[in-house]
C-alpha cells in the first residue's frame, strides 16, 4: 500500500512539473516579438501545445485524485481493522463461546459466580491477615527467647 502511494506521489509530482513546463512553453509562444505584436504561430503548432497542456493537466488531476482516494482507502482500512478488533474484544468481554480465550471470562460471567468469587477472595484476605498475625507473634516469641538465651549466656554461672 505504501509503495503504491509513493509511486502515485511520484507520478503526481511529475505531472505537476509537466503542467508547469507546458504553461511556460505556451507563455513563450504568446509573448510579444519586440515589435509589440504576438509571434505568429501556426495552427498545428498551437494545437500540439494545447493538446500537451490538456494531457498534462488531465494526468495531474487523475494522479491527484488517485492520491486522495488512496489516502481515504488507507484510512478506511485502518478504521475497519479497529472495528474488527473492538468487536472481538466486546465478544470476549461478553463471554461469547465462539471467541478464543473467552472461556475464563465465560465461566465467571454469572452474577452468582462473581459473588462467590468475591466471598472466596475475602476469605483468602482474612486468612492472610491471620497468617501475618501468627508470623508476627512467632517473631516476637523468637526475639524474646533469643534475648533470654543470650542474656543467660553472658552472665556467669554459679558453678564457675
Phi and psi in radians as a Rosetta constraint file:
Dihedral C 1 N 2 CA 2 C 2 CIRCULARHARMONIC -1.175 0.35
Dihedral N 2 CA 2 C 2 N 3 CIRCULARHARMONIC -0.656 0.35
Dihedral C 2 N 3 CA 3 C 3 CIRCULARHARMONIC -1.125 0.35
Dihedral N 3 CA 3 C 3 N 4 CIRCULARHARMONIC -0.743 0.35
Dihedral C 3 N 4 CA 4 C 4 CIRCULARHARMONIC -1.095 0.35
Dihedral N 4 CA 4 C 4 N 5 CIRCULARHARMONIC -0.754 0.35
Dihedral C 4 N 5 CA 5 C 5 CIRCULARHARMONIC -1.049 0.35
Dihedral N 5 CA 5 C 5 N 6 CIRCULARHARMONIC -0.778 0.35
Dihedral C 5 N 6 CA 6 C 6 CIRCULARHARMONIC -1.138 0.35
Dihedral N 6 CA 6 C 6 N 7 CIRCULARHARMONIC -0.709 0.35
Dihedral C 6 N 7 CA 7 C 7 CIRCULARHARMONIC -1.085 0.35
Dihedral N 7 CA 7 C 7 N 8 CIRCULARHARMONIC -0.774 0.35
Dihedral C 7 N 8 CA 8 C 8 CIRCULARHARMONIC -1.154 0.35
Dihedral N 8 CA 8 C 8 N 9 CIRCULARHARMONIC -0.646 0.35
Dihedral C 8 N 9 CA 9 C 9 CIRCULARHARMONIC -1.103 0.35
Dihedral N 9 CA 9 C 9 N 10 CIRCULARHARMONIC -0.727 0.35
Dihedral C 9 N 10 CA 10 C 10 CIRCULARHARMONIC -1.109 0.35
Dihedral N 10 CA 10 C 10 N 11 CIRCULARHARMONIC -0.749 0.35
Dihedral C 10 N 11 CA 11 C 11 CIRCULARHARMONIC -1.088 0.35
Dihedral N 11 CA 11 C 11 N 12 CIRCULARHARMONIC -0.679 0.35
Dihedral C 11 N 12 CA 12 C 12 CIRCULARHARMONIC -1.123 0.35
Dihedral N 12 CA 12 C 12 N 13 CIRCULARHARMONIC -0.781 0.35
Dihedral C 12 N 13 CA 13 C 13 CIRCULARHARMONIC -1.101 0.35
Dihedral N 13 CA 13 C 13 N 14 CIRCULARHARMONIC -0.713 0.35
Dihedral C 13 N 14 CA 14 C 14 CIRCULARHARMONIC -1.100 0.35
Dihedral N 14 CA 14 C 14 N 15 CIRCULARHARMONIC -0.732 0.35
Dihedral C 14 N 15 CA 15 C 15 CIRCULARHARMONIC -1.184 0.35
Dihedral N 15 CA 15 C 15 N 16 CIRCULARHARMONIC -0.611 0.35
Dihedral C 15 N 16 CA 16 C 16 CIRCULARHARMONIC -1.124 0.35
Dihedral N 16 CA 16 C 16 N 17 CIRCULARHARMONIC -0.719 0.35
Dihedral C 16 N 17 CA 17 C 17 CIRCULARHARMONIC -1.097 0.35
Dihedral N 17 CA 17 C 17 N 18 CIRCULARHARMONIC -0.711 0.35
Dihedral C 17 N 18 CA 18 C 18 CIRCULARHARMONIC -1.129 0.35
Dihedral N 18 CA 18 C 18 N 19 CIRCULARHARMONIC -0.731 0.35
Dihedral C 18 N 19 CA 19 C 19 CIRCULARHARMONIC -1.048 0.35
Dihedral N 19 CA 19 C 19 N 20 CIRCULARHARMONIC -0.736 0.35
Dihedral C 19 N 20 CA 20 C 20 CIRCULARHARMONIC -1.117 0.35
Dihedral N 20 CA 20 C 20 N 21 CIRCULARHARMONIC -0.773 0.35
Dihedral C 20 N 21 CA 21 C 21 CIRCULARHARMONIC -1.117 0.35
Dihedral N 21 CA 21 C 21 N 22 CIRCULARHARMONIC -0.697 0.35
Dihedral C 21 N 22 CA 22 C 22 CIRCULARHARMONIC -1.186 0.35
Dihedral N 22 CA 22 C 22 N 23 CIRCULARHARMONIC -0.658 0.35
Dihedral C 22 N 23 CA 23 C 23 CIRCULARHARMONIC -1.113 0.35
Dihedral N 23 CA 23 C 23 N 24 CIRCULARHARMONIC -0.716 0.35
Dihedral C 23 N 24 CA 24 C 24 CIRCULARHARMONIC -1.130 0.35
Dihedral N 24 CA 24 C 24 N 25 CIRCULARHARMONIC -0.733 0.35
Dihedral C 24 N 25 CA 25 C 25 CIRCULARHARMONIC -1.130 0.35
Dihedral N 25 CA 25 C 25 N 26 CIRCULARHARMONIC -0.728 0.35
Dihedral C 25 N 26 CA 26 C 26 CIRCULARHARMONIC -1.157 0.35
Dihedral N 26 CA 26 C 26 N 27 CIRCULARHARMONIC -0.659 0.35
Dihedral C 26 N 27 CA 27 C 27 CIRCULARHARMONIC -1.159 0.35
Dihedral N 27 CA 27 C 27 N 28 CIRCULARHARMONIC -0.591 0.35
Dihedral C 27 N 28 CA 28 C 28 CIRCULARHARMONIC -1.177 0.35
Dihedral N 28 CA 28 C 28 N 29 CIRCULARHARMONIC -0.630 0.35
Dihedral C 28 N 29 CA 29 C 29 CIRCULARHARMONIC -1.222 0.35
Dihedral N 29 CA 29 C 29 N 30 CIRCULARHARMONIC -0.568 0.35
Dihedral C 29 N 30 CA 30 C 30 CIRCULARHARMONIC -1.499 0.35
Dihedral N 30 CA 30 C 30 N 31 CIRCULARHARMONIC -0.099 0.35
Dihedral C 30 N 31 CA 31 C 31 CIRCULARHARMONIC -1.231 0.35
Dihedral N 31 CA 31 C 31 N 32 CIRCULARHARMONIC 2.634 0.35
Dihedral C 31 N 32 CA 32 C 32 CIRCULARHARMONIC -1.298 0.35
Dihedral N 32 CA 32 C 32 N 33 CIRCULARHARMONIC 2.782 0.35
Dihedral C 32 N 33 CA 33 C 33 CIRCULARHARMONIC -1.668 0.35
Dihedral N 33 CA 33 C 33 N 34 CIRCULARHARMONIC 0.172 0.35
Dihedral C 33 N 34 CA 34 C 34 CIRCULARHARMONIC 1.782 0.35
Dihedral N 34 CA 34 C 34 N 35 CIRCULARHARMONIC -0.385 0.35
Dihedral C 34 N 35 CA 35 C 35 CIRCULARHARMONIC -1.617 0.35
Dihedral N 35 CA 35 C 35 N 36 CIRCULARHARMONIC -0.029 0.35
Dihedral C 35 N 36 CA 36 C 36 CIRCULARHARMONIC 1.748 0.35
Dihedral N 36 CA 36 C 36 N 37 CIRCULARHARMONIC -0.156 0.35
Dihedral C 36 N 37 CA 37 C 37 CIRCULARHARMONIC -1.928 0.35
Dihedral N 37 CA 37 C 37 N 38 CIRCULARHARMONIC 2.793 0.35
Dihedral C 37 N 38 CA 38 C 38 CIRCULARHARMONIC -1.272 0.35
Dihedral N 38 CA 38 C 38 N 39 CIRCULARHARMONIC 2.673 0.35
Dihedral C 38 N 39 CA 39 C 39 CIRCULARHARMONIC -1.214 0.35
Dihedral N 39 CA 39 C 39 N 40 CIRCULARHARMONIC 2.395 0.35
Dihedral C 39 N 40 CA 40 C 40 CIRCULARHARMONIC -1.295 0.35
Dihedral N 40 CA 40 C 40 N 41 CIRCULARHARMONIC 2.216 0.35
Dihedral C 40 N 41 CA 41 C 41 CIRCULARHARMONIC -2.185 0.35
Dihedral N 41 CA 41 C 41 N 42 CIRCULARHARMONIC 2.357 0.35
Dihedral C 41 N 42 CA 42 C 42 CIRCULARHARMONIC -1.192 0.35
Dihedral N 42 CA 42 C 42 N 43 CIRCULARHARMONIC 2.770 0.35
Dihedral C 42 N 43 CA 43 C 43 CIRCULARHARMONIC -1.118 0.35
Dihedral N 43 CA 43 C 43 N 44 CIRCULARHARMONIC -0.644 0.35
Dihedral C 43 N 44 CA 44 C 44 CIRCULARHARMONIC -1.239 0.35
Dihedral N 44 CA 44 C 44 N 45 CIRCULARHARMONIC -0.653 0.35
Dihedral C 44 N 45 CA 45 C 45 CIRCULARHARMONIC -1.134 0.35
Dihedral N 45 CA 45 C 45 N 46 CIRCULARHARMONIC -0.756 0.35
Dihedral C 45 N 46 CA 46 C 46 CIRCULARHARMONIC -1.143 0.35
Dihedral N 46 CA 46 C 46 N 47 CIRCULARHARMONIC -0.705 0.35
Dihedral C 46 N 47 CA 47 C 47 CIRCULARHARMONIC -1.129 0.35
Dihedral N 47 CA 47 C 47 N 48 CIRCULARHARMONIC -0.663 0.35
Dihedral C 47 N 48 CA 48 C 48 CIRCULARHARMONIC -1.153 0.35
Dihedral N 48 CA 48 C 48 N 49 CIRCULARHARMONIC -0.734 0.35
Dihedral C 48 N 49 CA 49 C 49 CIRCULARHARMONIC -1.175 0.35
Dihedral N 49 CA 49 C 49 N 50 CIRCULARHARMONIC -0.714 0.35
Dihedral C 49 N 50 CA 50 C 50 CIRCULARHARMONIC -1.120 0.35
Dihedral N 50 CA 50 C 50 N 51 CIRCULARHARMONIC -0.666 0.35
Dihedral C 50 N 51 CA 51 C 51 CIRCULARHARMONIC -1.151 0.35
Dihedral N 51 CA 51 C 51 N 52 CIRCULARHARMONIC -0.746 0.35
Dihedral C 51 N 52 CA 52 C 52 CIRCULARHARMONIC -1.119 0.35
Dihedral N 52 CA 52 C 52 N 53 CIRCULARHARMONIC -0.638 0.35
Dihedral C 52 N 53 CA 53 C 53 CIRCULARHARMONIC -1.106 0.35
Dihedral N 53 CA 53 C 53 N 54 CIRCULARHARMONIC -0.788 0.35
Dihedral C 53 N 54 CA 54 C 54 CIRCULARHARMONIC -1.068 0.35
Dihedral N 54 CA 54 C 54 N 55 CIRCULARHARMONIC -0.828 0.35
Dihedral C 54 N 55 CA 55 C 55 CIRCULARHARMONIC -1.132 0.35
Dihedral N 55 CA 55 C 55 N 56 CIRCULARHARMONIC -0.725 0.35
Dihedral C 55 N 56 CA 56 C 56 CIRCULARHARMONIC -1.195 0.35
Dihedral N 56 CA 56 C 56 N 57 CIRCULARHARMONIC -0.694 0.35
Dihedral C 56 N 57 CA 57 C 57 CIRCULARHARMONIC -1.155 0.35
Dihedral N 57 CA 57 C 57 N 58 CIRCULARHARMONIC -0.699 0.35
Dihedral C 57 N 58 CA 58 C 58 CIRCULARHARMONIC -1.046 0.35
Dihedral N 58 CA 58 C 58 N 59 CIRCULARHARMONIC -0.809 0.35
Dihedral C 58 N 59 CA 59 C 59 CIRCULARHARMONIC -1.099 0.35
Dihedral N 59 CA 59 C 59 N 60 CIRCULARHARMONIC -0.682 0.35
Dihedral C 59 N 60 CA 60 C 60 CIRCULARHARMONIC -1.106 0.35
Dihedral N 60 CA 60 C 60 N 61 CIRCULARHARMONIC -0.806 0.35
Dihedral C 60 N 61 CA 61 C 61 CIRCULARHARMONIC -1.138 0.35
Dihedral N 61 CA 61 C 61 N 62 CIRCULARHARMONIC -0.722 0.35
Dihedral C 61 N 62 CA 62 C 62 CIRCULARHARMONIC -1.115 0.35
Dihedral N 62 CA 62 C 62 N 63 CIRCULARHARMONIC -0.788 0.35
Dihedral C 62 N 63 CA 63 C 63 CIRCULARHARMONIC -1.153 0.35
Dihedral N 63 CA 63 C 63 N 64 CIRCULARHARMONIC -0.704 0.35
Dihedral C 63 N 64 CA 64 C 64 CIRCULARHARMONIC -1.110 0.35
Dihedral N 64 CA 64 C 64 N 65 CIRCULARHARMONIC -0.762 0.35
Dihedral C 64 N 65 CA 65 C 65 CIRCULARHARMONIC -1.163 0.35
Dihedral N 65 CA 65 C 65 N 66 CIRCULARHARMONIC -0.697 0.35
Dihedral C 65 N 66 CA 66 C 66 CIRCULARHARMONIC -1.141 0.35
Dihedral N 66 CA 66 C 66 N 67 CIRCULARHARMONIC -0.676 0.35
Dihedral C 66 N 67 CA 67 C 67 CIRCULARHARMONIC -1.083 0.35
Dihedral N 67 CA 67 C 67 N 68 CIRCULARHARMONIC -0.785 0.35
Dihedral C 67 N 68 CA 68 C 68 CIRCULARHARMONIC -1.095 0.35
Dihedral N 68 CA 68 C 68 N 69 CIRCULARHARMONIC -0.783 0.35
Dihedral C 68 N 69 CA 69 C 69 CIRCULARHARMONIC -1.159 0.35
Dihedral N 69 CA 69 C 69 N 70 CIRCULARHARMONIC -0.586 0.35
Dihedral C 69 N 70 CA 70 C 70 CIRCULARHARMONIC -1.177 0.35
Dihedral N 70 CA 70 C 70 N 71 CIRCULARHARMONIC -0.607 0.35
Dihedral C 70 N 71 CA 71 C 71 CIRCULARHARMONIC -1.127 0.35
Dihedral N 71 CA 71 C 71 N 72 CIRCULARHARMONIC -0.752 0.35
Dihedral C 71 N 72 CA 72 C 72 CIRCULARHARMONIC -1.129 0.35
Dihedral N 72 CA 72 C 72 N 73 CIRCULARHARMONIC -0.720 0.35
Dihedral C 72 N 73 CA 73 C 73 CIRCULARHARMONIC -1.107 0.35
Dihedral N 73 CA 73 C 73 N 74 CIRCULARHARMONIC -0.743 0.35
Dihedral C 73 N 74 CA 74 C 74 CIRCULARHARMONIC -1.093 0.35
Dihedral N 74 CA 74 C 74 N 75 CIRCULARHARMONIC -0.777 0.35
Dihedral C 74 N 75 CA 75 C 75 CIRCULARHARMONIC -1.138 0.35
Dihedral N 75 CA 75 C 75 N 76 CIRCULARHARMONIC -0.696 0.35
Dihedral C 75 N 76 CA 76 C 76 CIRCULARHARMONIC -1.108 0.35
Dihedral N 76 CA 76 C 76 N 77 CIRCULARHARMONIC -0.708 0.35
Dihedral C 76 N 77 CA 77 C 77 CIRCULARHARMONIC -1.074 0.35
Dihedral N 77 CA 77 C 77 N 78 CIRCULARHARMONIC -0.775 0.35
Dihedral C 77 N 78 CA 78 C 78 CIRCULARHARMONIC -1.112 0.35
Dihedral N 78 CA 78 C 78 N 79 CIRCULARHARMONIC -0.719 0.35
Dihedral C 78 N 79 CA 79 C 79 CIRCULARHARMONIC -1.151 0.35
Dihedral N 79 CA 79 C 79 N 80 CIRCULARHARMONIC -0.680 0.35
Dihedral C 79 N 80 CA 80 C 80 CIRCULARHARMONIC -1.124 0.35
Dihedral N 80 CA 80 C 80 N 81 CIRCULARHARMONIC -0.724 0.35
Dihedral C 80 N 81 CA 81 C 81 CIRCULARHARMONIC -1.086 0.35
Dihedral N 81 CA 81 C 81 N 82 CIRCULARHARMONIC -0.699 0.35
Dihedral C 81 N 82 CA 82 C 82 CIRCULARHARMONIC -1.099 0.35
Dihedral N 82 CA 82 C 82 N 83 CIRCULARHARMONIC -0.750 0.35
Dihedral C 82 N 83 CA 83 C 83 CIRCULARHARMONIC -1.097 0.35
Dihedral N 83 CA 83 C 83 N 84 CIRCULARHARMONIC -0.769 0.35
Dihedral C 83 N 84 CA 84 C 84 CIRCULARHARMONIC -1.093 0.35
Dihedral N 84 CA 84 C 84 N 85 CIRCULARHARMONIC -0.731 0.35
Dihedral C 84 N 85 CA 85 C 85 CIRCULARHARMONIC -1.113 0.35
Dihedral N 85 CA 85 C 85 N 86 CIRCULARHARMONIC -0.754 0.35
Dihedral C 85 N 86 CA 86 C 86 CIRCULARHARMONIC -1.185 0.35
Dihedral N 86 CA 86 C 86 N 87 CIRCULARHARMONIC -0.647 0.35
Dihedral C 86 N 87 CA 87 C 87 CIRCULARHARMONIC -1.120 0.35
Dihedral N 87 CA 87 C 87 N 88 CIRCULARHARMONIC -0.703 0.35
Dihedral C 87 N 88 CA 88 C 88 CIRCULARHARMONIC -1.147 0.35
Dihedral N 88 CA 88 C 88 N 89 CIRCULARHARMONIC -0.677 0.35
Dihedral C 88 N 89 CA 89 C 89 CIRCULARHARMONIC -1.138 0.35
Dihedral N 89 CA 89 C 89 N 90 CIRCULARHARMONIC -0.699 0.35
Dihedral C 89 N 90 CA 90 C 90 CIRCULARHARMONIC -1.117 0.35
Dihedral N 90 CA 90 C 90 N 91 CIRCULARHARMONIC -0.755 0.35
Dihedral C 90 N 91 CA 91 C 91 CIRCULARHARMONIC -1.087 0.35
Dihedral N 91 CA 91 C 91 N 92 CIRCULARHARMONIC -0.684 0.35
Dihedral C 91 N 92 CA 92 C 92 CIRCULARHARMONIC -1.137 0.35
Dihedral N 92 CA 92 C 92 N 93 CIRCULARHARMONIC -0.758 0.35
Dihedral C 92 N 93 CA 93 C 93 CIRCULARHARMONIC -1.217 0.35
Dihedral N 93 CA 93 C 93 N 94 CIRCULARHARMONIC -0.553 0.35
Dihedral C 93 N 94 CA 94 C 94 CIRCULARHARMONIC -1.360 0.35
Dihedral N 94 CA 94 C 94 N 95 CIRCULARHARMONIC -0.281 0.35
Dihedral C 94 N 95 CA 95 C 95 CIRCULARHARMONIC 1.539 0.35
Dihedral N 95 CA 95 C 95 N 96 CIRCULARHARMONIC 0.570 0.35
Dihedral C 95 N 96 CA 96 C 96 CIRCULARHARMONIC -1.171 0.35
Dihedral N 96 CA 96 C 96 N 97 CIRCULARHARMONIC 2.175 0.35
Dihedral C 96 N 97 CA 97 C 97 CIRCULARHARMONIC -1.192 0.35
Dihedral N 97 CA 97 C 97 N 98 CIRCULARHARMONIC -0.289 0.35
Dihedral C 97 N 98 CA 98 C 98 CIRCULARHARMONIC -1.340 0.35
Dihedral N 98 CA 98 C 98 N 99 CIRCULARHARMONIC -0.254 0.35
Dihedral C 98 N 99 CA 99 C 99 CIRCULARHARMONIC -1.618 0.35
Dihedral N 99 CA 99 C 99 N 100 CIRCULARHARMONIC 2.338 0.35
Dihedral C 99 N 100 CA 100 C 100 CIRCULARHARMONIC -1.202 0.35
Dihedral N 100 CA 100 C 100 N 101 CIRCULARHARMONIC 2.495 0.35
Dihedral C 100 N 101 CA 101 C 101 CIRCULARHARMONIC 1.427 0.35
Dihedral N 101 CA 101 C 101 N 102 CIRCULARHARMONIC -0.011 0.35
Dihedral C 101 N 102 CA 102 C 102 CIRCULARHARMONIC -1.633 0.35
Dihedral N 102 CA 102 C 102 N 103 CIRCULARHARMONIC 0.086 0.35
Dihedral C 102 N 103 CA 103 C 103 CIRCULARHARMONIC -1.201 0.35
Dihedral N 103 CA 103 C 103 N 104 CIRCULARHARMONIC -0.702 0.35
Dihedral C 103 N 104 CA 104 C 104 CIRCULARHARMONIC -1.179 0.35
Dihedral N 104 CA 104 C 104 N 105 CIRCULARHARMONIC -0.653 0.35
Dihedral C 104 N 105 CA 105 C 105 CIRCULARHARMONIC -1.258 0.35
Dihedral N 105 CA 105 C 105 N 106 CIRCULARHARMONIC -0.532 0.35
Dihedral C 105 N 106 CA 106 C 106 CIRCULARHARMONIC -1.191 0.35
Dihedral N 106 CA 106 C 106 N 107 CIRCULARHARMONIC -0.698 0.35
Dihedral C 106 N 107 CA 107 C 107 CIRCULARHARMONIC -1.161 0.35
Dihedral N 107 CA 107 C 107 N 108 CIRCULARHARMONIC -0.577 0.35
Dihedral C 107 N 108 CA 108 C 108 CIRCULARHARMONIC -1.683 0.35
Dihedral N 108 CA 108 C 108 N 109 CIRCULARHARMONIC 0.325 0.35
Dihedral C 108 N 109 CA 109 C 109 CIRCULARHARMONIC -1.419 0.35
Dihedral N 109 CA 109 C 109 N 110 CIRCULARHARMONIC -0.433 0.35
Dihedral C 109 N 110 CA 110 C 110 CIRCULARHARMONIC -1.327 0.35
Dihedral N 110 CA 110 C 110 N 111 CIRCULARHARMONIC 2.619 0.35
Dihedral C 110 N 111 CA 111 C 111 CIRCULARHARMONIC -1.156 0.35
Dihedral N 111 CA 111 C 111 N 112 CIRCULARHARMONIC -0.698 0.35
Dihedral C 111 N 112 CA 112 C 112 CIRCULARHARMONIC -1.097 0.35
Dihedral N 112 CA 112 C 112 N 113 CIRCULARHARMONIC -0.678 0.35
Dihedral C 112 N 113 CA 113 C 113 CIRCULARHARMONIC -1.181 0.35
Dihedral N 113 CA 113 C 113 N 114 CIRCULARHARMONIC -0.678 0.35
Dihedral C 113 N 114 CA 114 C 114 CIRCULARHARMONIC -1.114 0.35
Dihedral N 114 CA 114 C 114 N 115 CIRCULARHARMONIC -0.764 0.35
Dihedral C 114 N 115 CA 115 C 115 CIRCULARHARMONIC -1.087 0.35
Dihedral N 115 CA 115 C 115 N 116 CIRCULARHARMONIC -0.743 0.35
Dihedral C 115 N 116 CA 116 C 116 CIRCULARHARMONIC -1.110 0.35
Dihedral N 116 CA 116 C 116 N 117 CIRCULARHARMONIC -0.701 0.35
Dihedral C 116 N 117 CA 117 C 117 CIRCULARHARMONIC -1.165 0.35
Dihedral N 117 CA 117 C 117 N 118 CIRCULARHARMONIC -0.634 0.35
Dihedral C 117 N 118 CA 118 C 118 CIRCULARHARMONIC -1.144 0.35
Dihedral N 118 CA 118 C 118 N 119 CIRCULARHARMONIC -0.727 0.35
Dihedral C 118 N 119 CA 119 C 119 CIRCULARHARMONIC -1.097 0.35
Dihedral N 119 CA 119 C 119 N 120 CIRCULARHARMONIC -0.742 0.35
Dihedral C 119 N 120 CA 120 C 120 CIRCULARHARMONIC -1.108 0.35
Dihedral N 120 CA 120 C 120 N 121 CIRCULARHARMONIC -0.685 0.35
Dihedral C 120 N 121 CA 121 C 121 CIRCULARHARMONIC -1.133 0.35
Dihedral N 121 CA 121 C 121 N 122 CIRCULARHARMONIC -0.714 0.35
Dihedral C 121 N 122 CA 122 C 122 CIRCULARHARMONIC -1.112 0.35
Dihedral N 122 CA 122 C 122 N 123 CIRCULARHARMONIC -0.703 0.35
Dihedral C 122 N 123 CA 123 C 123 CIRCULARHARMONIC -1.087 0.35
Dihedral N 123 CA 123 C 123 N 124 CIRCULARHARMONIC -0.747 0.35
Dihedral C 123 N 124 CA 124 C 124 CIRCULARHARMONIC -1.120 0.35
Dihedral N 124 CA 124 C 124 N 125 CIRCULARHARMONIC -0.661 0.35
Dihedral C 124 N 125 CA 125 C 125 CIRCULARHARMONIC -1.106 0.35
Dihedral N 125 CA 125 C 125 N 126 CIRCULARHARMONIC -0.726 0.35
Dihedral C 125 N 126 CA 126 C 126 CIRCULARHARMONIC -1.120 0.35
Dihedral N 126 CA 126 C 126 N 127 CIRCULARHARMONIC -0.743 0.35
Dihedral C 126 N 127 CA 127 C 127 CIRCULARHARMONIC -1.073 0.35
Dihedral N 127 CA 127 C 127 N 128 CIRCULARHARMONIC -0.682 0.35
Dihedral C 127 N 128 CA 128 C 128 CIRCULARHARMONIC -1.135 0.35
Dihedral N 128 CA 128 C 128 N 129 CIRCULARHARMONIC -0.720 0.35
Dihedral C 128 N 129 CA 129 C 129 CIRCULARHARMONIC -1.116 0.35
Dihedral N 129 CA 129 C 129 N 130 CIRCULARHARMONIC -0.753 0.35
Dihedral C 129 N 130 CA 130 C 130 CIRCULARHARMONIC -1.088 0.35
Dihedral N 130 CA 130 C 130 N 131 CIRCULARHARMONIC -0.706 0.35
Dihedral C 130 N 131 CA 131 C 131 CIRCULARHARMONIC -1.122 0.35
Dihedral N 131 CA 131 C 131 N 132 CIRCULARHARMONIC -0.700 0.35
Dihedral C 131 N 132 CA 132 C 132 CIRCULARHARMONIC -1.102 0.35
Dihedral N 132 CA 132 C 132 N 133 CIRCULARHARMONIC -0.719 0.35
Dihedral C 132 N 133 CA 133 C 133 CIRCULARHARMONIC -1.124 0.35
Dihedral N 133 CA 133 C 133 N 134 CIRCULARHARMONIC -0.718 0.35
Dihedral C 133 N 134 CA 134 C 134 CIRCULARHARMONIC -1.108 0.35
Dihedral N 134 CA 134 C 134 N 135 CIRCULARHARMONIC -0.750 0.35
Dihedral C 134 N 135 CA 135 C 135 CIRCULARHARMONIC -1.096 0.35
Dihedral N 135 CA 135 C 135 N 136 CIRCULARHARMONIC -0.725 0.35
Dihedral C 135 N 136 CA 136 C 136 CIRCULARHARMONIC -1.124 0.35
Dihedral N 136 CA 136 C 136 N 137 CIRCULARHARMONIC -0.770 0.35
Dihedral C 136 N 137 CA 137 C 137 CIRCULARHARMONIC -1.175 0.35
Dihedral N 137 CA 137 C 137 N 138 CIRCULARHARMONIC -0.644 0.35
Dihedral C 137 N 138 CA 138 C 138 CIRCULARHARMONIC -1.155 0.35
Dihedral N 138 CA 138 C 138 N 139 CIRCULARHARMONIC -0.670 0.35
Dihedral C 138 N 139 CA 139 C 139 CIRCULARHARMONIC -1.122 0.35
Dihedral N 139 CA 139 C 139 N 140 CIRCULARHARMONIC -0.762 0.35
Dihedral C 139 N 140 CA 140 C 140 CIRCULARHARMONIC -1.090 0.35
Dihedral N 140 CA 140 C 140 N 141 CIRCULARHARMONIC -0.754 0.35
Dihedral C 140 N 141 CA 141 C 141 CIRCULARHARMONIC -1.123 0.35
Dihedral N 141 CA 141 C 141 N 142 CIRCULARHARMONIC -0.717 0.35
Dihedral C 141 N 142 CA 142 C 142 CIRCULARHARMONIC -1.078 0.35
Dihedral N 142 CA 142 C 142 N 143 CIRCULARHARMONIC -0.794 0.35
Dihedral C 142 N 143 CA 143 C 143 CIRCULARHARMONIC -1.110 0.35
Dihedral N 143 CA 143 C 143 N 144 CIRCULARHARMONIC -0.711 0.35
Dihedral C 143 N 144 CA 144 C 144 CIRCULARHARMONIC -1.111 0.35
Dihedral N 144 CA 144 C 144 N 145 CIRCULARHARMONIC -0.793 0.35
Dihedral C 144 N 145 CA 145 C 145 CIRCULARHARMONIC -1.181 0.35
Dihedral N 145 CA 145 C 145 N 146 CIRCULARHARMONIC -0.638 0.35
Dihedral C 145 N 146 CA 146 C 146 CIRCULARHARMONIC -1.109 0.35
Dihedral N 146 CA 146 C 146 N 147 CIRCULARHARMONIC -0.737 0.35
Dihedral C 146 N 147 CA 147 C 147 CIRCULARHARMONIC -1.130 0.35
Dihedral N 147 CA 147 C 147 N 148 CIRCULARHARMONIC -0.687 0.35
Dihedral C 147 N 148 CA 148 C 148 CIRCULARHARMONIC -1.141 0.35
Dihedral N 148 CA 148 C 148 N 149 CIRCULARHARMONIC -0.782 0.35
Dihedral C 148 N 149 CA 149 C 149 CIRCULARHARMONIC -1.197 0.35
Dihedral N 149 CA 149 C 149 N 150 CIRCULARHARMONIC -0.765 0.35
Dihedral C 149 N 150 CA 150 C 150 CIRCULARHARMONIC -1.183 0.35
Dihedral N 150 CA 150 C 150 N 151 CIRCULARHARMONIC -0.566 0.35
Dihedral C 150 N 151 CA 151 C 151 CIRCULARHARMONIC -1.208 0.35
Dihedral N 151 CA 151 C 151 N 152 CIRCULARHARMONIC -0.609 0.35
Dihedral C 151 N 152 CA 152 C 152 CIRCULARHARMONIC -1.357 0.35
Dihedral N 152 CA 152 C 152 N 153 CIRCULARHARMONIC -0.469 0.35
Dihedral C 152 N 153 CA 153 C 153 CIRCULARHARMONIC -1.388 0.35
Dihedral N 153 CA 153 C 153 N 154 CIRCULARHARMONIC -0.461 0.35
Dihedral C 153 N 154 CA 154 C 154 CIRCULARHARMONIC -1.382 0.35
Dihedral N 154 CA 154 C 154 N 155 CIRCULARHARMONIC -0.468 0.35
Dihedral C 154 N 155 CA 155 C 155 CIRCULARHARMONIC -1.467 0.35
Dihedral N 155 CA 155 C 155 N 156 CIRCULARHARMONIC 2.421 0.35
Dihedral C 155 N 156 CA 156 C 156 CIRCULARHARMONIC -1.218 0.35
Dihedral N 156 CA 156 C 156 N 157 CIRCULARHARMONIC 2.595 0.35
Dihedral C 156 N 157 CA 157 C 157 CIRCULARHARMONIC -1.439 0.35
Dihedral N 157 CA 157 C 157 N 158 CIRCULARHARMONIC 2.806 0.35
Dihedral C 157 N 158 CA 158 C 158 CIRCULARHARMONIC -1.143 0.35
Dihedral N 158 CA 158 C 158 N 159 CIRCULARHARMONIC -0.548 0.35
Dihedral C 158 N 159 CA 159 C 159 CIRCULARHARMONIC -1.388 0.35
Dihedral N 159 CA 159 C 159 N 160 CIRCULARHARMONIC -0.172 0.35
